[in-house]
Amino acid sequence: MTTVAAPARPLVSSLMKYWYAYVGAFLAVWVVLMLGFGLLPEVLREWRMALVMILGSLVAGSTPMGGGAVSFPFLVLWLNVAPDIARNFGLVIQALGMTSAMIFIFCRRVRVQRSVLAWAVAGAAAGMLIGTVAVAPRVPPNFVKLTFTCMWMSFAILTVVRNRELTAISGGRNVEGAAAMRSGLIVGLVGGIIASIIGVGVEMALYTVLVLSYRSDMKIAVPTAVSGMAVASVMGVATHLVIGDIPRDVVMKFLAAGPIVIFGAPIGTYILTLVPRIRMLYFISALCVLQFVFTLQSLERTWAEWSFVGIAMGLAGSLFYWMYQRGREANSSR
């Protein structure tokens, strides 16, 4: 493994024409649908979704939390939308916005952990398929919400406790060979199964392994995580299109928020290069705490739910701490 830096990249690049082409193609199709098929009045009624995804797209591009981390609690907790519908919307909107961010990242030649990313995408393909067919249909809606919130709260606790140490990391190691294959496949498989249930997961799994286990710079880990979830979201959308469970309501919400997220997510990736690491970490942690509180308030808070929260947070916290200790020992032995 070799040490690499995360230099700032110029906003203008000769490769940016590919991002312009992607954005232009989407906007052309959007205009045809709005004007040629008369969908504009129906789409305008979804203005709340567009407003929420201003924040969601910025979060998706600048943090290891996908846009679904904002849309999922809004839809489920505020609008009482079924978790499976909220998950499908998260996947669809991330497939557009985070793919835009990924293209933006690669056009600007931003540093990512390419080997781990490639293996994570392979693992996510299997995880998304297994989760969609065998896991998601068997998980009760309340426990879907709790799975989502407990993962992020556990991560927030650890990162706040160790924030000075983690944000001091500059550069990082290129993870290659057997380590990249092993870590990427496990991360992709587990993250893909989680994403099949709640719409996000690959990005957090990839980010935590890179930062905690390999002491990767946030400014390398986040673009890698964004790219991983972008591809996983596209695979998730393809899976649900085959199943045929993406309703018209999700499509209208997607069309309402699409013109926002296709710009917002890339803007988020650029913001990441400007904002100090410690402020970004505090922002991520604050989002985790807020969604944890909102989720608990929305539930009946039965004995089974409280037990699930305790066990899930204990397991997640133990796993994150083990990865942190493993990375610390590996870093000190170099």
C-alpha positions as CSV (number, residue, x, y, z in Angstrom):
1,M,0.0,0.0,0.0
2,T,1.3,3.4,-0.9
3,T,0.6,6.8,0.6
4,V,-1.3,9.3,-1.5
5,A,-2.4,12.8,-1.1
6,A,-5.8,14.4,-1.9
7,P,-4.9,17.5,-3.8
8,A,-7.4,20.1,-4.8
9,R,-8.7,19.7,-8.3
10,P,-9.7,22.5,-10.7
11,L,-13.3,23.1,-11.3
12,V,-12.7,23.4,-15.1
13,S,-11.3,20.3,-16.9
14,S,-11.2,19.1,-20.5
15,L,-13.2,16.1,-19.4
16,M,-16.1,18.2,-18.0
17,K,-17.8,17.9,-21.4
18,Y,-19.0,14.5,-20.4
19,W,-20.7,15.9,-17.3
20,Y,-22.3,18.6,-19.5
21,A,-23.5,16.0,-21.9
22,Y,-25.1,13.9,-19.1
23,V,-26.9,17.0,-17.6
24,G,-28.0,18.2,-21.0
25,A,-29.4,14.8,-22.0
26,F,-31.5,14.6,-18.8
27,L,-32.8,18.2,-19.1
28,A,-33.8,17.6,-22.7
29,V,-35.8,14.5,-21.8
30,W,-37.3,16.4,-18.8
31,V,-38.5,19.3,-20.9
32,V,-40.0,16.9,-23.4
33,L,-41.9,15.1,-20.6
34,M,-43.1,18.3,-19.1
35,L,-44.2,20.1,-22.2
36,G,-44.8,17.3,-24.7
37,F,-46.7,15.0,-22.4
38,G,-48.3,17.6,-20.1
39,L,-46.8,16.4,-16.9
40,L,-45.8,19.8,-15.6
41,P,-48.9,20.4,-13.4
42,E,-48.7,17.0,-11.7
43,V,-44.9,17.5,-11.2
44,L,-45.4,20.9,-9.7
45,R,-47.6,19.5,-7.0
46,E,-44.6,17.6,-5.7
47,W,-42.8,20.9,-4.9
48,R,-42.1,19.7,-1.3
49,M,-40.0,16.9,-2.6
50,A,-37.9,19.3,-4.8
51,L,-37.4,21.5,-1.8
52,V,-36.2,18.7,0.5
53,M,-33.9,17.4,-2.1
54,I,-32.0,20.7,-2.2
55,L,-30.5,19.6,1.1
56,G,-30.6,15.9,0.1
57,S,-28.5,16.4,-3.0
58,L,-25.9,18.5,-1.2
59,V,-25.7,15.9,1.5
60,A,-25.4,13.2,-1.1
61,G,-22.4,14.8,-2.8
62,S,-20.5,16.1,0.2
63,T,-21.0,13.4,2.8
64,P,-21.0,9.6,3.1
65,M,-24.8,9.8,3.4
66,G,-26.8,9.3,0.2
67,G,-29.6,11.5,-0.8
68,G,-31.9,8.8,0.6
69,A,-30.6,9.6,4.0
70,V,-32.7,12.9,3.8
71,S,-35.6,11.8,1.6
72,F,-36.2,8.5,3.5
73,P,-37.0,10.1,6.9
74,F,-38.9,12.9,5.2
75,L,-41.1,10.6,3.3
76,V,-41.6,8.0,6.0
77,L,-41.7,10.2,9.1
78,W,-43.3,13.4,7.8
79,L,-45.5,12.2,4.9
80,N,-46.2,8.7,6.2
81,V,-45.1,7.1,3.0
82,A,-44.5,3.3,3.2
83,P,-40.8,2.5,3.7
84,D,-40.6,0.4,0.5
85,I,-41.9,3.4,-1.6
86,A,-39.5,5.8,0.2
87,R,-36.6,3.3,-0.5
88,N,-37.5,3.2,-4.2
89,F,-37.6,6.9,-4.4
90,G,-34.2,7.1,-2.7
91,L,-32.7,4.7,-5.2
92,V,-34.2,6.5,-8.2
93,I,-33.2,10.0,-7.2
94,Q,-29.7,8.8,-6.2
95,A,-29.3,7.0,-9.5
96,L,-29.6,10.4,-11.1
97,G,-28.0,12.8,-8.7
98,M,-25.1,10.6,-7.3
99,T,-24.3,9.5,-10.8
100,S,-24.1,13.1,-11.8
101,A,-21.7,13.6,-8.8
102,M,-19.7,10.5,-9.8
103,I,-19.2,11.8,-13.4
104,F,-18.3,15.2,-11.9
105,I,-15.7,13.5,-9.6
106,F,-14.1,11.5,-12.4
107,C,-14.1,14.4,-14.8
108,R,-12.2,16.5,-12.3
109,R,-9.8,13.6,-11.6
110,V,-10.6,13.7,-7.9
111,R,-8.7,11.0,-6.0
112,V,-10.7,7.8,-5.2
113,Q,-9.8,4.3,-4.0
114,R,-10.3,2.8,-7.4
115,S,-9.5,-0.9,-6.6
116,V,-11.8,-1.0,-3.5
117,L,-14.5,0.9,-5.5
118,A,-14.4,-1.7,-8.3
119,W,-14.7,-4.7,-5.9
120,A,-17.4,-2.9,-3.9
121,V,-19.5,-2.4,-7.0
122,A,-19.2,-6.2,-7.7
123,G,-20.3,-7.0,-4.2
124,A,-23.1,-4.5,-4.2
125,A,-24.6,-6.2,-7.3
126,A,-24.9,-9.4,-5.4
127,G,-26.0,-7.7,-2.2
128,M,-28.7,-5.7,-3.9
129,L,-30.1,-8.8,-5.7
130,I,-30.1,-11.0,-2.6
131,G,-31.5,-8.2,-0.4
132,T,-34.3,-7.3,-2.8
133,V,-35.4,-10.9,-3.4
134,A,-34.8,-12.6,0.0
135,V,-34.4,-10.0,2.7
136,A,-36.4,-6.8,2.2
137,P,-39.8,-8.5,1.7
138,R,-39.4,-10.2,5.1
139,V,-38.4,-7.1,7.2
140,P,-41.3,-5.3,9.0
141,P,-41.6,-1.6,8.2
142,N,-40.8,-0.4,11.7
143,F,-37.6,-2.4,11.8
144,V,-36.6,-1.0,8.4
145,K,-36.8,2.5,10.0
146,L,-34.8,1.3,13.1
147,T,-32.2,-0.3,10.9
148,F,-31.6,2.9,9.1
149,T,-31.5,5.1,12.2
150,C,-29.4,2.9,14.4
151,M,-26.6,2.5,11.9
152,W,-26.2,6.2,11.5
153,M,-26.5,7.0,15.2
154,S,-23.8,4.4,16.1
155,F,-21.5,5.9,13.5
156,A,-22.2,9.4,14.8
157,I,-21.2,8.5,18.3
158,L,-17.9,7.0,17.3
159,T,-16.9,9.7,14.9
160,V,-17.8,12.5,17.4
161,V,-15.7,10.7,20.1
162,R,-12.7,10.3,17.7
163,N,-13.3,13.4,15.5
164,R,-10.0,15.1,16.1
165,E,-8.0,12.0,15.2
166,L,-10.1,11.1,12.1
167,T,-10.2,14.7,10.7
168,A,-6.4,15.0,11.2
169,I,-5.8,12.3,8.6
170,S,-4.4,13.8,5.4
171,G,-3.8,11.7,2.3
172,G,-4.0,8.0,3.0
173,R,-3.0,4.6,1.6
174,N,-3.9,3.2,-1.7
175,V,-5.7,-0.1,-0.9
176,E,-4.9,-2.6,-3.5
177,G,-4.6,-6.3,-4.3
178,A,-6.1,-8.9,-1.9
179,A,-7.0,-6.2,0.7
180,A,-9.0,-4.2,-1.9
181,M,-10.8,-7.4,-3.1
182,R,-11.6,-8.6,0.4
183,S,-12.7,-5.3,1.8
184,G,-14.6,-4.2,-1.4
185,L,-16.5,-7.4,-1.8
186,I,-17.6,-7.6,1.9
187,V,-18.5,-3.9,2.0
188,G,-20.4,-4.1,-1.3
189,L,-22.3,-7.3,-0.3
190,V,-23.3,-5.9,3.2
191,G,-24.0,-2.4,1.9
192,G,-26.0,-3.7,-1.0
193,I,-28.3,-5.8,1.3
194,I,-28.8,-2.8,3.6
195,A,-29.5,-0.5,0.5
196,S,-32.1,-3.0,-0.7
197,I,-34.0,-2.4,2.5
198,I,-33.6,1.3,3.1
199,G,-32.2,2.8,-0.1
200,V,-28.8,3.7,1.3
201,G,-25.9,1.7,2.8
202,V,-23.1,1.1,0.3
203,E,-21.8,4.6,0.8
204,M,-21.7,4.4,4.6
205,A,-20.1,1.0,4.6
206,L,-17.5,2.0,2.1
207,Y,-16.7,5.2,3.9
208,T,-16.4,3.7,7.3
209,V,-14.1,0.9,6.2
210,L,-11.8,3.4,4.3
211,V,-11.7,5.9,7.2
212,L,-11.7,3.6,10.2
213,S,-9.7,0.5,8.9
214,Y,-7.4,2.2,6.3
215,R,-7.2,5.7,7.7
216,S,-8.1,7.3,4.4
217,D,-8.6,11.0,4.1
218,M,-12.2,12.1,4.2
219,K,-11.7,13.9,0.9
220,I,-10.7,10.6,-0.7
221,A,-13.2,8.4,1.2
222,V,-16.3,10.5,0.5
223,P,-15.9,10.7,-3.3
224,T,-15.2,6.9,-3.3
225,A,-18.3,6.3,-1.2
226,V,-20.4,8.6,-3.4
227,S,-19.3,6.7,-6.5
228,G,-20.1,3.4,-5.0
229,M,-23.6,4.3,-4.0
230,A,-24.2,5.9,-7.4
231,V,-23.6,2.6,-9.2
232,A,-25.4,0.6,-6.5
233,S,-28.5,2.9,-7.0
234,V,-28.5,2.4,-10.7
235,M,-28.4,-1.4,-10.1
236,G,-31.2,-1.1,-7.5
237,V,-33.4,0.9,-9.9
238,A,-32.8,-1.7,-12.7
239,T,-33.8,-4.4,-10.3
240,H,-37.1,-2.7,-9.3
241,L,-37.9,-1.9,-12.9
242,V,-37.7,-5.6,-13.7
243,I,-39.9,-6.3,-10.6
244,G,-42.3,-3.5,-11.7
245,D,-42.8,-1.9,-8.2
246,I,-41.9,1.7,-8.9
247,P,-45.3,3.5,-8.9
248,R,-46.3,6.7,-10.8
249,D,-46.1,8.7,-7.5
250,V,-42.4,7.9,-7.2
251,V,-41.8,8.9,-10.9
252,M,-43.5,12.3,-10.3
253,K,-41.5,13.0,-7.2
254,F,-38.4,12.0,-9.2
255,L,-39.2,14.4,-12.0
256,A,-39.9,17.2,-9.5
257,A,-36.5,16.8,-7.7
258,G,-34.5,15.7,-10.7
259,P,-33.4,19.2,-12.0
260,I,-32.4,20.0,-8.4
261,V,-30.3,16.9,-7.6
262,I,-28.5,16.7,-11.0
263,F,-26.8,20.0,-10.0
264,G,-26.9,19.7,-6.2
265,A,-24.9,16.5,-5.8
266,P,-22.0,17.7,-7.9
267,I,-22.0,21.1,-6.0
268,G,-21.8,19.0,-2.8
269,T,-18.7,17.2,-4.0
270,Y,-17.1,20.6,-4.7
271,I,-18.1,22.0,-1.3
272,L,-16.3,19.0,0.2
273,T,-13.0,20.4,-1.2
274,L,-13.6,23.7,0.5
275,V,-15.0,23.0,3.9
276,P,-12.6,22.0,6.8
277,R,-12.8,18.3,7.6
278,I,-13.9,18.8,11.2
279,R,-16.9,21.0,10.3
280,M,-18.0,18.4,7.8
281,L,-17.7,15.6,10.4
282,Y,-19.8,17.6,12.9
283,F,-22.4,18.3,10.1
284,I,-22.6,14.6,9.3
285,S,-23.0,13.7,13.0
286,A,-25.7,16.3,13.5
287,L,-27.7,14.8,10.7
288,C,-27.4,11.3,12.2
289,V,-28.6,12.5,15.6
290,L,-31.6,14.4,14.1
291,Q,-32.8,11.5,12.1
292,F,-32.4,9.2,15.2
293,V,-34.6,11.5,17.3
294,F,-37.2,11.9,14.7
295,T,-37.4,8.1,14.1
296,L,-37.8,7.3,17.7
297,Q,-40.6,9.9,18.1
298,S,-42.5,8.4,15.2
299,L,-42.6,4.8,16.5
300,E,-44.8,3.2,19.1
301,R,-41.7,2.4,21.2
302,T,-42.7,-1.1,22.1
303,W,-40.5,-3.4,24.1
304,A,-39.5,-5.2,20.9
305,E,-38.5,-1.9,19.2
306,W,-36.4,-0.8,22.2
307,S,-34.7,-4.1,22.3
308,F,-34.0,-3.9,18.6
309,V,-32.5,-0.4,19.1
310,G,-30.3,-1.6,21.9
311,I,-29.0,-4.7,20.1
312,A,-28.6,-2.9,16.7
313,M,-26.7,0.0,18.2
314,G,-24.5,-2.3,20.3
315,L,-23.6,-4.5,17.3
316,A,-23.0,-1.5,15.0
317,G,-21.0,0.4,17.6
318,S,-18.9,-2.7,18.3
319,L,-18.2,-3.3,14.6
320,F,-17.2,0.4,14.1
321,Y,-15.0,0.4,17.1
322,W,-13.3,-2.9,16.0
323,M,-12.6,-1.3,12.6
324,Y,-11.2,1.8,14.3
325,Q,-8.9,-0.2,16.5
326,R,-7.8,-2.4,13.6
327,G,-7.0,0.7,11.5
328,R,-5.2,2.4,14.5
329,E,-3.0,-0.7,15.0
330,A,-2.2,-1.0,11.3
331,N,-1.4,2.7,11.1
332,S,1.0,2.6,14.1
333,S,2.9,-0.4,12.8
334,R,3.8,1.3,9.5
